[in-house]
Amino acid sequence: MTLWDDYVQAYPQYAAEVPEIDQFGDSPELADELLELVLRGPKRATAGLATYGIPAVGTHWVMTDGAGRQRAILRTTDVRVGRLDSVDDQFAWDEGEGDRSRRYWLEAHRRYFRRVVEPTPTDDELNALEIVFERFDLVWPPSDL
């Protein structure tokens, strides 16, 4: 039985949905680090390239750790598409990483997108990247487990 099966057993109204299965970051170590921020509570937002797709509010996704084990189910609560440099203080705080400042967020995400975007973008190209700013709730596992 999968994590999603357990969730649907508790919430059968979602049985017809087929969630995306994914992990944060571009390495097993980063996936584990960011997943722990979700499970501990401060991370309730993420950002990705719009070319990877734009999620719909209300949809679910199963988050795996760096080894590919399903660990959490998230539900998208808010989506905005904009330039990388359009991130605001509240979104940076909601992402829960580093000191949670906009400055830290921009530095960390510029490093990340330099690693994953090919060819490696210039500073101006980085700032102009179309980014999906997504907020989510952790909906499974239940907090009382």
QUIWOCOR-V111941 format. One record per residue. N is the residue number from 1. RES is the residue in one small letter. OMEGA is omega in radians with two decimals (NA if undefined). NEAR is the number of other ideal C-beta (glycine too) atoms within 10 Angstrom. Layout:
BEGIN
n-><N:N>
res-><RES:RES>
omega-><OMEGA:OMEGA>
near-><NEAR:NEAR>
END
This chain:
BEGIN
n-><1:2:3:4:5:6:7:8:9:10:11:12:13:14:15:16:17:18:19:20:21:22:23:24:25:26:27:28:29:30:31:32:33:34:35:36:37:38:39:40:41:42:43:44:45:46:47:48:49:50:51:52:53:54:55:56:57:58:59:60:61:62:63:64:65:66:67:68:69:70:71:72:73:74:75:76:77:78:79:80:81:82:83:84:85:86:87:88:89:90:91:92:93:94:95:96:97:98:99:100:101:102:103:104:105:106:107:108:109:110:111:112:113:114:115:116:117:118:119:120:121:122:123:124:125:126:127:128:129:130:131:132:133:134:135:136:137:138:139:140:141:142:143:144:145>
res-><m:t:l:w:d:d:y:v:q:a:y:p:q:y:a:a:e:v:p:e:i:d:q:f:g:d:s:p:e:l:a:d:e:l:l:e:l:v:l:r:g:p:k:r:a:t:a:g:l:a:t:y:g:i:p:a:v:g:t:h:w:v:m:t:d:g:a:g:r:q:r:a:i:l:r:t:t:d:v:r:v:g:r:l:d:s:v:d:d:q:f:a:w:d:e:g:e:g:d:r:s:r:r:y:w:l:e:a:h:r:r:y:f:r:r:v:v:e:p:t:p:t:d:d:e:l:n:a:l:e:i:v:f:e:r:f:d:l:v:w:p:p:s:d:l>
omega-><-3.12:3.07:3.13:3.10:3.11:-3.13:-3.12:3.07:3.11:-3.10:-3.04:3.13:3.14:-3.05:-3.10:-3.11:3.05:-3.05:2.99:3.05:-3.00:3.01:3.11:2.94:-3.08:3.08:3.08:-3.12:3.13:3.10:3.13:-3.12:-3.09:3.08:3.11:3.08:3.07:-3.06:3.11:3.02:-3.03:-3.06:3.11:3.10:3.08:-3.13:3.12:3.12:3.12:3.12:3.09:-3.14:-3.13:-3.10:3.07:3.05:3.13:3.12:-3.10:2.96:-3.14:-3.10:3.11:3.03:-3.09:3.10:3.12:3.11:3.12:-3.05:-3.05:3.01:-3.12:3.06:-3.14:-3.12:-3.11:3.13:3.02:3.07:3.14:3.10:3.09:-3.07:3.07:3.13:3.13:-3.09:-3.09:3.13:3.11:3.10:-3.10:3.10:2.97:-3.07:3.09:3.12:3.06:3.12:3.07:3.14:3.11:-3.11:-3.12:3.13:-3.11:-3.10:3.02:3.08:-3.12:-3.09:3.02:3.13:-2.96:-3.13:3.09:-0.16:-3.10:-3.07:2.99:3.10:3.13:3.11:3.08:-3.11:-3.10:3.13:3.08:-3.01:2.99:3.07:-3.01:3.00:-3.08:2.98:2.97:-3.07:3.12:0.19:3.12:-3.06:-3.11:3.10:NA>
near-><6:11:19:20:9:15:21:19:10:11:14:9:7:17:11:7:13:8:19:12:14:14:22:20:17:12:12:14:10:15:21:17:15:21:21:13:15:19:14:9:10:14:22:19:21:24:20:19:14:13:10:10:10:14:18:8:12:10:16:22:18:19:25:19:18:17:10:11:10:16:20:18:23:25:17:19:13:13:15:15:12:16:12:21:16:12:20:13:12:11:20:23:17:21:25:17:20:12:9:15:13:15:11:14:24:16:12:14:21:17:10:15:20:15:13:12:14:7:6:11:16:10:10:8:14:19:14:13:19:12:20:19:21:24:18:25:11:17:15:22:15:10:7:4:5>
END
